[in-house]
Amino acid sequence: MNEDLAAAAKRFLEYRRALGRKYISEEHELRLLVRFAEAQGIRDLDQLTAVSLETFLASRPRCRPRSFNHLLGVIRCFLDWAVIQELLSLSPLEVRRRRVTAARLPFIFDVVQTRRLLAAAAALPDNSRARQRGPTYRVIFALCYGLGLRAGEACGLRLGDVDPDRNLLVVRGGKFGKTRFVPHGPRIAEVLRAQVERRRTAFPESGANSPLFTFDGCRCMHPGTASQVFHALVRTLGLTIPDGVSTPRLHDLRHSFAVGCLLRWYRDGANPASRLNQLSTFMGHVDPTSTAVYLTITPGLLSQANQRFEAFAETAWVEAAP
């Protein structure tokens, strides 16, 4: 059956969002396909061919394999859905994924490095468009490191999301549109209390739905802006980056949180495997498999694991000895 390409793309997005997906960047990718098809005189879904799809993919300047594969994956997912819906008898897509070279490891911040980062952030000067600039970025980075929040989650917090009575933070609209409760300790509570006080002092008319991090009282801080500030600060810290490790990114603070939790469990004698579900829930993951991606092996973590294995092996050897 024939169906308008734009209408089919709209139905596909509605279907994915009904499953809890945000599909913001994916919507942008599909709009590119629809515009390209219209320019080529292609209106119906079944008019797409292997050649037209290959031409479309070649027309997009995607130098990095990951970026190209993301675009390719969106198109493939859309066409596979169309086949399931019997809008197409067969997917015309024949382009293969590009080979991705070995991924570089994330930079794991230790406590000392994080303190230096937070101090550098706190020392940022104000400018004409950003009052309380230093304290604002310091709190954002502290939440990413101390609670493992994604940059977008931290920047999107509202005043009403801070529950000082229960030491609780409500993170709304995380990945896949999920909302979760994030408990925290007294140190984070004090950091949040100070930020709320600064916000209400700067903008007394703010309500519960007003942004926690904002420079104009109306718009939330953009995570891209926070990332730019982070990169500028990192360049001033003179951090030593080990071989095979990528240049520090803001998301690496979330990686550092996960590794720090695992390291503390080892030092406390706890079984990390039994607590992985808790960490997965805390970080807003669908399952522990997603959390495992964050558990980068560091020298400190490897040392703790080796000590535990040696203690286990020594006990087993004693029991087996005649």
Order of alpha helices (4+ residues) and beta strands (2+ residues): alpha-alpha-alpha-alpha-alpha-alpha-alpha-beta-beta-beta-alpha-alpha-alpha-alpha-alpha-alpha
